[in-house]
Amino acid sequence: MEETLCSIEIVKDNSSYLAKVQTSLGRYVEYENQLLETLLQQVYEDIQEEIENTL
């Protein structure tokens, strides 16, 4: 059975990137960074931690 663990929206705002993360537990977090690679790393670490805590 499939279960959505999180939803991620990434937008570019002038010179920076913004990631909006909504987890299945209802937590909402925004990350902002000028470097897309760094932003993705932040989002990855956050999601990994959340998933490990729910297992």
C-alpha distance (Angstrom), angle and dihedral (degrees) to the residues before:
residue distance angle dihedral
M1 . . .
E2 3.80 . .
E3 3.77 120.2 .
T4 3.79 126.5 -176.0
L5 3.79 109.2 -126.0
C6 3.78 97.8 -177.8
S7 3.77 146.1 -16.9
I8 3.79 120.6 -132.3
E9 3.79 128.0 -165.7
I10 3.80 120.0 -176.0
V11 3.80 121.4 -169.8
K12 3.79 133.8 175.7
D13 3.79 115.3 -129.5
N14 3.81 111.9 -172.3
S15 3.82 103.6 -68.5
S16 3.81 99.9 -4.6
Y17 3.79 141.4 57.7
L18 3.79 125.4 -127.0
A19 3.80 124.5 -157.9
K20 3.80 120.9 -164.5
V21 3.80 113.3 -162.4
Q22 3.82 122.8 -169.6
T23 3.81 115.6 -177.9
S24 3.78 128.4 -155.8
L25 3.81 87.7 -111.9
G26 3.81 89.5 63.1
R27 3.79 98.3 -105.4
Y28 3.81 115.4 142.7
V29 3.83 122.0 -162.5
E30 3.79 133.7 170.9
Y31 3.79 125.1 -155.4
E32 3.78 126.3 -169.0
N33 3.79 128.5 -169.3
Q34 3.79 138.1 151.4
L35 3.80 91.1 -132.5
L36 3.80 117.3 66.8
E37 3.81 92.5 -155.3
T38 3.81 91.9 55.1
L39 3.80 91.5 46.1
L40 3.80 91.2 52.0
Q41 3.81 90.6 49.6
Q42 3.82 90.7 52.8
V43 3.81 91.5 49.5
Y44 3.81 91.9 46.4
E45 3.81 93.1 51.4
D46 3.81 92.0 47.6
I47 3.79 94.0 49.6
Q48 3.80 93.0 44.2
E49 3.81 91.2 53.2
E50 3.80 92.3 47.4
I51 3.80 93.5 49.5
E52 3.80 93.0 47.2
N53 3.80 90.1 52.5
T54 3.83 92.5 52.3
L55 3.81 96.6 50.2
